[in-house]
Amino acid sequence: MKAVRTHDRDAGADGLVLEEAPYPYAGEGDVIVRVHAASFTPDELSWPGSWVERSGRDRAPVIPGHEVSGEVAEVAVGTTGLSVGQRVIGLTDWNRDGALAQYVAVEARNLAPLPAGIDHVQAAALPMPGLTAWQGLFVHGRLQAGQSVLVHGAGGGVGMATTQLAHDAGARVVGSGRAGSRERVLELGAEEFLDLGQPGWQEAAGRVDLVFDALGGEVLDRSAAVVGPGGTLVSIAQPPRVRPEDGRAMYFIVEPDRGHLLEVIRRYVEGRLRPLVGAVHPLDHAPEAFRAKKGTAGKTVIRVA
């Protein structure tokens, strides 16, 4: 099959090439997905887990891109819950090859049925932002209706999903980021926007029940003081170095979860959540798209089939 791979950990995205690769092996609990569309996270080749199996053994060469939309081509012995020909969407395991290929082996439990009528390109932009936002807000942040949430990096892919899901849940949402994303963030449900390039954003934010941080650094450090009593500071950028006086602070990495993904899909179908798709490229342009992704708006999606 054709796949985008890199053989050299030190080369990063510059080492990505389109080449022939072995058809994936499906173990017990797996399905083989014929990939229709896939997406990726720009810095995933810098993650240690991208280069080793769960056992810690080196697994180069590596196929990146862990967001997939496609159809089941093969069901392994012992796998239940999915059938050949079924449309599916999911987030693949970090310690296995990704979906920038014609086929990918995925644990069935990491996939959810994709309703008819949803375009595969749109679907491929959902798993990472949707699952990250869902788990940050409701699993780790324990957000409830009537509470307030400050979303740092609200103009990014995860930030936009977080803003929409928090607003949909009945929370008061304050978004932050660069001034250029103000209108988009307000359109997605934020009641207020804070320009992090201007002084005084901390005071303007007041106290909130939850801070969802996608930026890290000084913004994350200063956010501890914004968390109200009993509130939570959640970051996907780095472990918090400063903790709220009377609250919780945590860092998490998104995990595949069928139940959470079904919640995300339902909101998409009902028009309560929409992903932002930026550029769409064919598989043979994926290496260039991967290298060019930083600084562009929306999810870059690779159309495979």
LUMDREN-248148 format. One record per residue (C-alpha): residue number from 1; chain; x, z, y. Coordinates in nm, 2 decimals, m for minus. Layout:
N
NODE    n  chain       x       z       y
NODE  NUM      A       X       Z       Y
...
END
This chain:
305
NODE    n  chain       x       z       y
NODE    1      A    0.00    0.00    0.00
NODE    2      A    0.10   m0.03    0.37
NODE    3      A    0.19    0.30    0.54
NODE    4      A    0.36    0.43    0.85
NODE    5      A    0.65    0.65    0.73
NODE    6      A    0.97    0.82    0.86
NODE    7      A    1.27    0.90    0.64
NODE    8      A    1.47    1.10    0.90
NODE    9      A    1.36    1.43    1.03
NODE   10      A    1.60    1.42    1.32
NODE   11      A    1.48    1.08    1.44
NODE   12      A    1.13    1.21    1.52
NODE   13      A    0.88    0.94    1.62
NODE   14      A    1.16    0.69    1.67
NODE   15      A    1.21    0.68    1.29
NODE   16      A    0.85    0.56    1.22
NODE   17      A    0.82    0.23    1.05
NODE   18      A    0.55    0.03    0.88
NODE   19      A    0.65   m0.03    0.52
NODE   20      A    0.53   m0.05    0.16
NODE   21      A    0.47    0.29    0.01
NODE   22      A    0.35    0.41   m0.33
NODE   23      A   m0.02    0.45   m0.39
NODE   24      A   m0.10    0.82   m0.36
NODE   25      A   m0.14    1.05   m0.66
NODE   26      A   m0.47    1.24   m0.69
NODE   27      A   m0.43    1.58   m0.85
NODE   28      A   m0.71    1.81   m0.96
NODE   29      A   m0.94    1.88   m0.67
NODE   30      A   m0.84    1.56   m0.49
NODE   31      A   m1.00    1.24   m0.39
NODE   32      A   m0.83    0.92   m0.28
NODE   33      A   m0.97    0.80    0.06
NODE   34      A   m0.96    0.44    0.16
NODE   35      A   m0.87    0.49    0.53
NODE   36      A   m1.08    0.32    0.79
NODE   37      A   m0.95    0.50    1.09
NODE   38      A   m0.70    0.78    1.15
NODE   39      A   m0.56    0.98    1.44
NODE   40      A   m0.26    1.21    1.49
NODE   41      A   m0.11    1.48    1.70
NODE   42      A    0.19    1.36    1.91
NODE   43      A    0.43    1.64    1.82
NODE   44      A    0.34    1.68    1.46
NODE   45      A    0.67    1.55    1.34
NODE   46      A    0.84    1.85    1.50
NODE   47      A    0.64    2.09    1.29
NODE   48      A    0.83    2.24    1.00
NODE   49      A    0.53    2.20    0.77
NODE   50      A    0.53    1.83    0.82
NODE   51      A    0.86    1.80    0.62
NODE   52      A    0.81    2.04    0.33
NODE   53      A    0.57    2.09    0.04
NODE   54      A    0.38    2.42    0.01
NODE   55      A    0.66    2.53   m0.23
NODE   56      A    0.92    2.47    0.05
NODE   57      A    1.07    2.16   m0.12
NODE   58      A    1.16    1.87    0.11
NODE   59      A    0.91    1.59    0.09
NODE   60      A    1.06    1.31    0.30
NODE   61      A    0.97    1.03    0.35
NODE   62      A    0.67    1.15    0.55
NODE   63      A    0.34    0.97    0.64
NODE   64      A    0.19    1.14    0.96
NODE   65      A   m0.16    1.14    1.10
NODE   66      A   m0.39    1.41    0.95
NODE   67      A   m0.73    1.31    1.09
NODE   68      A   m0.91    1.06    0.87
NODE   69      A   m1.23    0.88    0.85
NODE   70      A   m1.30    0.65    0.55
NODE   71      A   m1.46    0.62    0.22
NODE   72      A   m1.39    0.77   m0.12
NODE   73      A   m1.20    0.52   m0.34
NODE   74      A   m1.12    0.75   m0.64
NODE   75      A   m1.22    1.09   m0.76
NODE   76      A   m0.97    1.29   m0.97
NODE   77      A   m1.06    1.46   m1.29
NODE   78      A   m1.20    1.81   m1.21
NODE   79      A   m1.30    1.72   m0.86
NODE   80      A   m1.67    1.78   m0.76
NODE   81      A   m1.88    1.74   m0.45
NODE   82      A   m1.79    1.38   m0.35
NODE   83      A   m1.85    1.04   m0.51
NODE   84      A   m1.68    0.70   m0.50
NODE   85      A   m1.81    0.49   m0.21
NODE   86      A   m1.91    0.80    0.00
NODE   87      A   m1.82    0.79    0.37
NODE   88      A   m1.61    1.10    0.46
NODE   89      A   m1.42    1.26    0.75
NODE   90      A   m1.17    1.53    0.74
NODE   91      A   m0.84    1.70    0.83
NODE   92      A   m0.57    1.66    0.57
NODE   93      A   m0.33    1.93    0.45
NODE   94      A   m0.02    1.97    0.68
NODE   95      A    0.21    1.99    0.37
NODE   96      A    0.10    1.65    0.23
NODE   97      A    0.11    1.29    0.35
NODE   98      A   m0.13    1.20    0.63
NODE   99      A   m0.36    0.91    0.69
NODE  100      A   m0.16    0.65    0.87
NODE  101      A   m0.18    0.44    0.56
NODE  102      A   m0.43    0.23    0.36
NODE  103      A   m0.50    0.52    0.12
NODE  104      A   m0.45    0.90    0.13
NODE  105      A   m0.49    1.17   m0.12
NODE  106      A   m0.70    1.46    0.02
NODE  107      A   m0.83    1.78   m0.12
NODE  108      A   m1.21    1.73   m0.15
NODE  109      A   m1.28    2.07    0.01
NODE  110      A   m1.11    1.94    0.33
NODE  111      A   m1.35    1.65    0.37
NODE  112      A   m1.71    1.64    0.48
NODE  113      A   m1.97    1.36    0.43
NODE  114      A   m1.99    1.13    0.73
NODE  115      A   m2.35    1.03    0.82
NODE  116      A   m2.43    0.66    0.83
NODE  117      A   m2.42    0.51    1.17
NODE  118      A   m2.12    0.70    1.30
NODE  119      A   m1.84    0.46    1.37
NODE  120      A   m1.51    0.54    1.19
NODE  121      A   m1.31    0.51    1.51
NODE  122      A   m1.52    0.77    1.68
NODE  123      A   m1.52    0.99    1.37
NODE  124      A   m1.14    0.99    1.35
NODE  125      A   m1.12    1.15    1.69
NODE  126      A   m1.33    1.45    1.59
NODE  127      A   m1.15    1.66    1.32
NODE  128      A   m0.85    1.81    1.51
NODE  129      A   m1.01    1.88    1.85
NODE  130      A   m1.35    1.98    1.70
NODE  131      A   m1.21    2.21    1.43
NODE  132      A   m0.95    2.37    1.67
NODE  133      A   m1.22    2.43    1.93
NODE  134      A   m1.47    2.57    1.68
NODE  135      A   m1.22    2.81    1.52
NODE  136      A   m1.07    2.92    1.85
NODE  137      A   m1.41    2.99    2.00
NODE  138      A   m1.62    3.13    1.72
NODE  139      A   m1.38    3.24    1.44
NODE  140      A   m1.10    3.40    1.64
NODE  141      A   m1.27    3.43    1.98
NODE  142      A   m1.60    3.56    1.85
NODE  143      A   m1.78    3.39    2.14
NODE  144      A   m2.15    3.46    2.19
NODE  145      A   m2.42    3.33    2.42
NODE  146      A   m2.40    3.48    2.77
NODE  147      A   m2.03    3.55    2.76
NODE  148      A   m1.77    3.38    2.98
NODE  149      A   m1.47    3.17    2.87
NODE  150      A   m1.17    3.02    3.06
NODE  151      A   m1.04    2.71    2.90
NODE  152      A   m0.68    2.62    2.99
NODE  153      A   m0.60    2.26    2.95
NODE  154      A   m0.97    2.17    2.96
NODE  155      A   m0.90    1.80    3.03
NODE  156      A   m0.71    1.75    2.71
NODE  157      A   m0.86    1.65    2.37
NODE  158      A   m0.90    2.01    2.24
NODE  159      A   m0.99    2.14    2.58
NODE  160      A   m1.27    1.89    2.62
NODE  161      A   m1.41    1.98    2.28
NODE  162      A   m1.38    2.35    2.36
NODE  163      A   m1.56    2.31    2.69
NODE  164      A   m1.85    2.13    2.53
NODE  165      A   m1.89    2.36    2.24
NODE  166      A   m1.87    2.67    2.46
NODE  167      A   m2.13    2.53    2.70
NODE  168      A   m2.35    2.43    2.41
NODE  169      A   m2.33    2.79    2.28
NODE  170      A   m2.47    2.93    2.60
NODE  171      A   m2.14    3.06    2.75
NODE  172      A   m2.04    3.03    3.11
NODE  173      A   m1.74    2.80    3.11
NODE  174      A   m1.45    2.78    3.36
NODE  175      A   m1.21    2.50    3.30
NODE  176      A   m0.85    2.47    3.42
NODE  177      A   m0.59    2.20    3.44
NODE  178      A   m0.46    1.93    3.66
NODE  179      A   m0.67    1.83    3.96
NODE  180      A   m0.73    1.48    3.82
NODE  181      A   m0.94    1.61    3.53
NODE  182      A   m1.18    1.81    3.75
NODE  183      A   m1.47    1.57    3.74
NODE  184      A   m1.45    1.51    3.37
NODE  185      A   m1.44    1.88    3.29
NODE  186      A   m1.73    1.97    3.51
NODE  187      A   m1.93    1.68    3.36
NODE  188      A   m1.87    1.82    3.01
NODE  189      A   m2.03    2.16    3.10
NODE  190      A   m1.78    2.37    3.29
NODE  191      A   m1.94    2.56    3.59
NODE  192      A   m1.61    2.58    3.77
NODE  193      A   m1.27    2.42    3.77
NODE  194      A   m0.94    2.58    3.85
NODE  195      A   m0.65    2.36    3.96
NODE  196      A   m0.34    2.52    3.80
NODE  197      A   m0.12    2.34    4.05
NODE  198      A   m0.26    2.56    4.33
NODE  199      A   m0.18    2.93    4.38
NODE  200      A   m0.46    3.18    4.33
NODE  201      A   m0.62    3.05    4.02
NODE  202      A   m0.58    3.39    3.85
NODE  203      A   m0.78    3.56    4.12
NODE  204      A   m1.04    3.28    4.13
NODE  205      A   m1.09    3.32    3.76
NODE  206      A   m1.19    3.68    3.78
NODE  207      A   m1.25    3.85    3.45
NODE  208      A   m1.37    3.67    3.14
NODE  209      A   m1.46    3.75    2.79
NODE  210      A   m1.24    3.49    2.63
NODE  211      A   m0.94    3.28    2.74
NODE  212      A   m0.88    2.97    2.52
NODE  213      A   m0.53    2.85    2.60
NODE  214      A   m0.39    2.51    2.51
NODE  215      A   m0.09    2.52    2.75
NODE  216      A    0.13    2.82    2.69
NODE  217      A    0.42    2.92    2.91
NODE  218      A    0.35    3.10    3.24
NODE  219      A   m0.01    3.01    3.24
NODE  220      A   m0.06    3.20    2.91
NODE  221      A    0.15    3.49    3.03
NODE  222      A   m0.06    3.53    3.34
NODE  223      A   m0.39    3.49    3.15
NODE  224      A   m0.36    3.84    2.99
NODE  225      A   m0.47    3.99    3.32
NODE  226      A   m0.78    3.77    3.33
NODE  227      A   m0.92    3.90    3.00
NODE  228      A   m1.19    4.17    3.06
NODE  229      A   m1.23    4.49    2.86
NODE  230      A   m1.28    4.41    2.49
NODE  231      A   m1.21    4.04    2.55
NODE  232      A   m0.98    3.80    2.36
NODE  233      A   m0.69    3.58    2.45
NODE  234      A   m0.65    3.29    2.21
NODE  235      A   m0.37    3.04    2.22
NODE  236      A   m0.29    2.73    2.02
NODE  237      A    0.03    2.66    2.22
NODE  238      A    0.24    2.97    2.13
NODE  239      A    0.21    3.34    2.04
NODE  240      A    0.11    3.54    2.35
NODE  241      A    0.40    3.73    2.50
NODE  242      A    0.18    3.94    2.72
NODE  243      A   m0.13    4.12    2.58
NODE  244      A   m0.45    4.22    2.77
NODE  245      A   m0.46    4.59    2.85
NODE  246      A   m0.79    4.64    2.67
NODE  247      A   m0.84    4.34    2.45
NODE  248      A   m0.70    4.12    2.17
NODE  249      A   m0.44    3.84    2.18
NODE  250      A   m0.36    3.59    1.91
NODE  251      A   m0.21    3.25    1.82
NODE  252      A   m0.35    3.03    1.55
NODE  253      A   m0.30    2.70    1.38
NODE  254      A   m0.62    2.50    1.29
NODE  255      A   m0.71    2.49    0.93
NODE  256      A   m0.92    2.23    0.74
NODE  257      A   m1.26    2.37    0.67
NODE  258      A   m1.56    2.17    0.55
NODE  259      A   m1.82    2.42    0.68
NODE  260      A   m1.67    2.42    1.03
NODE  261      A   m1.64    2.05    1.02
NODE  262      A   m2.01    2.01    0.93
NODE  263      A   m2.10    2.21    1.24
NODE  264      A   m1.89    1.99    1.45
NODE  265      A   m2.04    1.67    1.30
NODE  266      A   m2.39    1.80    1.35
NODE  267      A   m2.33    1.86    1.72
NODE  268      A   m2.19    1.51    1.75
NODE  269      A   m2.49    1.35    1.58
NODE  270      A   m2.73    1.55    1.81
NODE  271      A   m2.54    1.44    2.12
NODE  272      A   m2.41    1.78    2.20
NODE  273      A   m2.04    1.70    2.15
NODE  274      A   m1.86    1.37    2.22
NODE  275      A   m1.49    1.30    2.15
NODE  276      A   m1.29    1.10    2.40
NODE  277      A   m1.12    0.80    2.24
NODE  278      A   m0.84    0.66    2.44
NODE  279      A   m0.66    0.36    2.29
NODE  280      A   m0.73    0.20    1.96
NODE  281      A   m0.46    0.02    1.77
NODE  282      A   m0.42   m0.16    1.43
NODE  283      A   m0.20    0.00    1.17
NODE  284      A    0.09   m0.23    1.23
NODE  285      A    0.11   m0.10    1.59
NODE  286      A    0.09    0.26    1.49
NODE  287      A    0.46    0.35    1.53
NODE  288      A    0.46    0.22    1.89
NODE  289      A    0.13    0.40    1.96
NODE  290      A    0.27    0.73    1.82
NODE  291      A    0.57    0.71    2.04
NODE  292      A    0.37    0.62    2.35
NODE  293      A    0.09    0.88    2.30
NODE  294      A    0.22    1.16    2.53
NODE  295      A    0.06    1.15    2.88
NODE  296      A   m0.24    0.93    2.79
NODE  297      A   m0.60    1.04    2.81
NODE  298      A   m0.81    1.08    2.50
NODE  299      A   m0.73    1.05    2.13
NODE  300      A   m0.53    0.75    2.02
NODE  301      A   m0.70    0.61    1.70
NODE  302      A   m0.55    0.38    1.45
NODE  303      A   m0.79    0.13    1.29
NODE  304      A   m0.68    0.07    0.93
NODE  305      A   m0.95   m0.10    0.73
END
